[in-house]
Amino acid sequence: MKKILLIVLWFFSLVSLVSIGFSTDISACQTINSADYYNITAPINSVASTCFTVQSDDVSINCNNFLVSGNPSNGAFVHIASTAYKNLSIYNCGVSDFDYGVLVSGASSVTYSSNITLENLSFENINLFPAVDVRYYRGVQIKNISVKDSLNGAFNLINIELIDRVNFVEDIYVENVSEFSVASIPSVFYTESSQNTLFNNIEIIGNGVDTAFGGNIVRDNIFSNIDVINFNSGFNLVSSYMDNFTNINISDVSYGIYLDASRNNLFENSYVGASLVSINLSPGGLGNDGNNNAFLNSYLGNYSNIFSDDWTKTTPNNFTGNTYLAGTQLSTCFDNPTNLSCEIAGPVIPAASSGSAISVASLPGIGVVSVFVFILFVGGFLI
């Protein structure tokens, strides 16, 4: 019996030693080129152009809520040197005065990798490039991110391009930022080529200019509980299909939702408070897209503020159970000569539960299969 007890004690001692061996305390900027758990033990003031350069798989950086500050005209907080690296996590960090926040290099649609987690990160004074720039990863979790007091002079402040698999982007807060982008769709929050991603609980507060949320080739995603406040434009989506938007609040903007060559999208239980244009439907360059979108059970502002560049090429669309600014007329079908996208008074389709777009099943062709596949992906990912 004593021998068995000694063996058990020896085993747990060995496990403890191994565990200790896979943790490294650090208190200065450096290049990380080996797998390990890196534990920041004190505030860091970066004098280098970039604080941490990651050149390995299986790297975890825990700032333990310490501040990492840099030179506002130099480098990145964390530079992931290639999308070939996988199983990376960065969390519990305060970050200020860098050009970049978290940057992934070598991004391409051919060499994407898997599994990156960014959680509990707070960015301030990110002065040129994105605070979060994650492109061509899959199996991504980005949660509890805040960006404040930042000026983005070249790209989008949050730039995410996610390929396939289930990804989660949740609890994002952006405030008091300016963005003068030269990207294809200038916006504070931008996503491209994203599929099977849940975007949830995002709040973006602007300064009356720029676009809050831009997307290009965004397909088969769920957007829920998103607030956009005080921008020139709320949502600008190009070539985006079969996305489901639930509980979207757009207020204090000039332009609400712009869909360019985008079809089969669902907007439900949402609020669009735009002073000039609530919804603009464009057929795009090929002139044959912009139809079969659905707007259900939402407040859409002034009825006369719903436009299309060419209604003959952006019909039909489904407007059902919506409310409008008091005193506006419902008889003009949004000035649509085809009369194929008029508001339908009822019956009102039952609202989906928060964060879900299951009521899309009542609309043939609005991504039913896509939502079902998304749910299966989520189930498989969680299992």
N, C-alpha and C positions, 0 to 999 in steps of 0.2 A: 504493500500500500504506500509506504514511504517512497519507494522508487517511482511509482506512478505520479505521486505528488511532485517530486523533484523534476520529473520530465515535463509535467504541465507548467511548472514555474519557469523552467528553462525555455520552453516554447514561447511563453508570453513575454519573457525578457528579450528574446531574440526578435519577436515582432516589434516590440517597443524600440529597440535599437535600429531596426530597419526603417521604422517610421520616422525616427529622428533624422536618419541619414538622408531622407528625401525632403528635407526642409532646409532652406538656406536663408539666413538673415542678411539683408542688404540695407545700406543707408546712402548709396551714391548711384549716379547714373552709370550704365555699363551696357556692353553687348552681352546678350544671353544666348549662348550657343549649345546649351545642354538641357535635357529634360529635368525639371525640378519644380518644386513649390518655392517661390521666392517671396519672402516675408519682409516688407518694408518696416523698419523699426524707428524711423524718425523723419521729420520733414526734409524734403530735398529741394535744393535750388540748383537747377541745371545750368552749368556754364558751357556745356557742349551744344552743338546745333540740335541734336536729338538726345533725349534722355535714355530711353531704352530701345535697343534694336534687338528684335527677336529673330533668331536664326535656328530654330529647332522645333520639333514636334513636342507635344506634351509639356507645355509651359503654363504655369499658373502664377500670376502676380497679384498679391494681396497688399494694398496700401495701408490697411488698417485705419482708414480715414485720415491719414496724414496728407498734407498738401504737397504736391509736386509742382514747382513753378519753374518757368524758363525765361528765356529772352524772347520778347514778343516779336522779334524779327527773324527768329531762327527755329527751324526744325520742328520735331514732333515730340509729344509726350511718349508715345509708343509707336515704333515703326516695325510692323511685321514685314520682313524683307521679301516674302514670297507667299503667294496663295498656296504653294505646295505644302506649307506647314499646317498641321492639323492638331486638334485637341488643345485649344488655347483658351485661357480665361484670364480676365482682368477685372478686378472688382475692389470696391470700397476705397475709391480714390477721389481726392480733390485735385483739380488740374487747372492751372491758370498760366496765361502769358506764353502761349506757343503759337506757331503758325498753324500747325495741325494738332488735333487731339490724338485719336487712334487712326493710324494710316496703314492700309494694306497695299503693298507694291506688287507689280507683276500681274495685275488682274487681267484676265482674258476669259472669254467664254469657253476656252479649251482647257485651261489649266486651273480649274477651280478645285477647292478642297473642302474638308468637312469639319464641322464642330468648332464653333467659336462662341464664347460666352462673354458678354460685357454687362456688368451689373453694378448698380450703386456707384455711378460715376457722375461727378459734378464738374462742369466745364465753365470757366469764365475767361473773358478776354482772349478768345481764339480769333486771331486777327487776319487771317488770309484764306485758309483752306478749311475743309470740313472738320468739325469737332469729332464726328464719327464717319469714317469712310471705309465701309466694309463691302467689298464687291467680289462676286463669284465664289461665295461660300454657300454651303448648305448645312442644315442642322444648326442654325444660328439662333441664339437667344440674346436679345438686347432688352434689358429691363432696368427701370428706375434710373433714367438718364436725364440730367438737366443741363441746359445750355443758357447762359445769361450774358448780357453785356458784351456781345461779340459782333465783330464786323467781318463779313465774309466778302472779300473783294474779287474772288476768282471762281469759286465753285459753290455748291450748295452746302449749307451748314451741316446737315445730316444727309449723307449720301449712301444709299443702300441698294445693292444689286444682288439679289439672292436667286440661286438657281435650284429649282426642284426641291424635293423633300419638304418636310414641315419645319417652318421657322416661326419664331415668336418675337415680335417687337412690341413691347408693352411699357406703360408707365413712363412716357416721354414728356418732358416739360421744357418748353423753349420760351424765353421772355427777353424783351428789350434787345432785339437783334436787328441788324441791318444787313441786307444781302444785295450785292450788285453782281449778279452772276453772268458769266459768259457761256454757261452750259446751255444745252439745247432747250431746256425748260428751266428758266431761273426760278428758284424756289428755296425756301428755308429747309423744308423737308422734301427730299427727292428720292424716288425709288424707280428702278428700271429692271426689266426682265425678271420681276419677282413673281414667283408661283408658289401656291400652297403655303401662304404666309398669313398669320394672324397679326394684324395691326390693331392694338387695343389700348384704350385709355391714353390718348395723346392730346396734349394741350399746347397750342402755339399762339403766343400773343405777340403781335407785331407793332409797327409804328406808323401804319397807314399806307405803306408802300409795299412793293414786291408781291410775290405769290407765296402763300403759306405752304401748299402741298402740291407737288408736281409729280407726274408719273408718265412713263413711256413703256409700252409693251408690258403692261401690268395685267396679269391674267389669273383667274381662279384663286383670288385672295378674299379674305374677310376683313373689313374695316369696321370697327365698332367703338363707340364712345370717344369720338374725336371732336375737340373744340378748336375752332379757328376764330380769332378775334382781332379786329383792327388791321386789316390788310387791304391792298388794292384788289387782289384776287384770292379766292378761297382755294378751290381745287382746279387744277389744269391737267387733264388726262388725255393722252394721245395714244391711239392704237391699243386701247385697253378693253378687254373683253371678259365677260362672265365674272365680274367682281361684285361683291355684296357689301353694301354700305348701310349700317344700322346705327341709329342714334348719333347722327352727325349734326353738330351745331355750328353754323357759320353765321357770324354776326359782325356788324360794323365793317362791312366790306363794300366795295363798289361792284365787284363781279363775283357771283357765287360759285357756280359750277360750270366749267367749260369742258365739253366732251368733243374731242376732235378725232374723227374716224374711229369712234369707240361705240361698241354695240353690246347688247345682251348684258347690261349692268343693272343692278337693282339698288335703288335708294329708298330707304324705308324708315319711318318713325324719326324724321329728321327736321331740322329748322334751317331755312335759308333766308337770312335777313340782309339782302343786298339792295343798295340804293339805285343802281343803274340796270344791271342784268342779273336776274336770278339764275337762269339756266340758258346756256347757249349750246345748241347742237350743230356741229359742223360735219359735213360729209367727208372732209379730208381731201388730200391731193388727188386720190383716185376717183373721188366723187361718188362712191357707192357704199359708204359706211355711215354710221350715226343713227341706226334704227334699233328697234326692239329693246330699248332701255325702258325701265319701269320706275316710276316715282309714285310711291304709295304712302298714304296716311301721314303726310308731312305738311309743314307750313312752307309755302313757296313764295311768299311775299306778294308783290303786285302782279296780277295776272298778265298785264301787258308787258312785263319784264321777262317774259319767256320767249326766246328767239331761236331762229335757225338761219344759217347762211343760205340754205336752200331746202325748204320743207319738202319739195318733191323728191329729194334724195335722202331725207332723214326721217322717213315715215315707214311704218307706223311706230309710235312709241306709246307707252301705256301710262296715263295719268289717272289714278283712281283714289278716291277718298281723301284728297288733299284739301287744305284750307288756304285761303288767300287773304290779302290785305282787305280790310273792310271797304266796301264801296266799289271794288273792281268788278268788272263784268265777265261772265263766263260764256258769252255768246259768240265770241270771235274765233274760238279754237286757236288761240295764240297767233292770230293772223295767218293761219295755215290754210292755204287754198284747197288742200286735198281733204281736209276734214277727217284725217286719219290719226290725229294725235290730240284729240280733245279731252278735256277733263270729264271723267265719268263720275257722276254723283254717288253711285253705289251699285251693288252692295259693297261696303267697305270690307276688304280682305283682312282677317284677324291679324293683329300685329304679332311678330315673333318675339320670343323672350329676349332679354338683353344679351347682346353678344352673339345672337344666332340669326341666321337668315333662312330658316326652314320654310317660312311662308312662301319662299320663291317657288316651292313645288307646285303652287297653284297657277304658275305662269309658265306655260309650255315654252321652252326655248330659252329660258333665262337661267341657264347654268345649273339645272337640277343635278345632272350627272356630276358636274364639277364639284358641287357642294358635297354630294355623297362621297365622292373620291377623297375630298379634303378631310371629311370626318373619319374615313377609314385610315388615312395617313396619320391623323392625330392619334387615333386609337393605337395604331401600330407603333408610333413613336413613344407614346407613354408606356406601353407595355414593355 
